[in-house]
Structures are given as structure tokens and as C-alpha cells.
Amino acid sequence: MEVLEVLKSPVKEFYGFLFSSYEVKLKKFGNFIETCAILNAKSGKCPSDCKFCAQSIKFKTNAPQYPLLEDKELKRRAFSAFDLGINRFSFVVSGISLEKGEIKRLGRVIEEIKSQRSSALICASLGQLKKEELKFLKECGLDRYHHNLETSREFYPKISKVQKWEDRFKTVLNAKEVGLSTCCGGLFGLGEREEDIVSLIKSLKELEVDSVPVNFLHPIKGTPLEKANYLTPLKCLKILVALRLSLPETQIRICGGREYNLKELQPLALLPSDSLMVGNYLTTKGRNLKDDYEMIKDLGFESSLRP
């Protein structure tokens, strides 16, 4: 199977790929859908210039701006998610990297959560941290580190001039080297070509990440991509199928923009995918948890959600 063959397939051929991708998923992950939720723990004032991001200081958007939340609130939000049966919870912050004092504070929060609920799966997306900082967080109990490549090495300079794609790649390597599980994927619908999707998948294969979060652009007013219209529900589905067939042993996680882009095809997206981000995203609203619970149940799949 060639990735381009899936991405460019006509409808009469594509649905064969779709059901093949379900069979591949079934062998590794069965019919259980893992769920995760994120918290926008520090919002806005990012010095980078990613053209899709509402939190960049370069663009005028309505995104909220606030410093790292208080420890009590960070813990409350995490426990609330776990009490709903959500499998993973991630702290996400704006900016290129988190400050040292903030890293130490977040480390203490993770330690306290783990001391009260040892089985809790805690993730974090804190930017381009150094190896010693990642090691510290792992020692505090962090299970998985998230850092996206966003798009292909070739297309990335059209999306950001402040950050380098190579630094993103190196951050994921650093997380792997200290023994953290890794979550790394991309954002689709930026204007990339099918060849860029092929290139991104090749990089993800090289990194051998544990989870690939798949985000679809939800254009935000005030950003350079506010009028972007590159995706259709079927194209989103083709991307998910291409990822599953290319990465049969890797978690494929449907994340931001799924409601906006997949529309009525959302249930079909769970055929190639084994994981689902639930709740709200960073600066956009997500779907009602009960609706996601019903979607999983109606497909005959299983989850631990308790909405």
C-alpha cells in the first residue's frame, strides 16, 4: 500500500482501504477506544508565529490570556477528568517552552496526583524542553510527552519562521531518550500537498512514536489561515486511513477540529482510529461528552467513559 494511493483514491476504491484499516486496528487495539482530555493550563502570548494558532502574540484573536493555573486548579481538573472515566489527561501550555520555575511547579502537581491515584495516566505538552527537564518530569511521574511536528519538514517554513522543524523533531527524540512515552503528530488542512502528508508519515515512522494525534484545522478569525478551506470530511478520513495503514502498531488519536471537519463522517473515523480526544480543545469548544459516549457505544465499540 502506498500512502498516495490512499490519499488520491476514488470513492469506489477508498472504502476498501477504510475497512482494511479497521482490520489492521482490530488486530492491535481491538474495539476499545482510549480517551484523553487536555487542559489549556497556560494560554496566549506565545512569541512564535504559527499561522494557524490563536495564541500567537503576532495575531489579533479572541484567545484567552492567563499564566500557569494555580496548583489546586490543575489537580482539580485532572481528577475531574479521571472521575469521568477518561483514560489520559494532559497539561498543555502556550509558548515555545515552559520556564524552569513553572516546570518545577508542574512536576510537584504531577507527583501529588500520582500519590493519590497511581494508575492515572498523565501527559504534558510543554514545548521544546531540554533533556534534563524532561527527565525531571519523568521522575515526578509523567507518563507521556506530547510535541507535534505539525507538518512535513518541507512545508513547515511556510507555517512558521520563528521555530524550526528540526527542533521539534529533536524534542521528541529527547523525550524518548529519557524513557518517556511519546505523542507526536500533526495538523492537517494548512495547504499542504499529499506529498507533504507522505513526508510527515515517514518522519513519524522514523521517530517510532507511541501515539499520533491527528488535528484538522479549525480556522480561527485573526490568524493568517482564517479563510483556509482545504479539507473535506472524506479527505480527513483518507488521512486517518493512510496513517493507520502506515503505522499499524501506533495509536492513532483523533483530536482537534474533528467536529468542524469530519461532520457526519465522525463515526467512520473510529474505524481506523483507536483513540479519541474528548472535551474542549485549547481555544475551541469540543463536543458534549455524552455525544461521544453514545457514538462509541452505537458503533459497538467499548470505552471507559462515564458521562
Secondary structure by P-SEA (a helix, b strand, c coil): ccaaaaaaccaaaaaaaaaaaaaaaaaccccbbbbbbbbcccccccccccccccccccccccccccccccaaaaaaaaaaaaaacccbbbbbbbcccccaaaaaaaaaaaaaaaaacccbbbbbbcccccaaaaaaaaaacccbbbbbccccccccccccccccaaaaaaaaaaaaaabbbbbbbbbccccccaaaaaaaaaaaaaacccbbbbbcccccccccccccccccaaaaaaaaaaaaaacccbbbbbccccccccccccccccccccbbbcccccccccccaaaaaaaaaaacccccccc
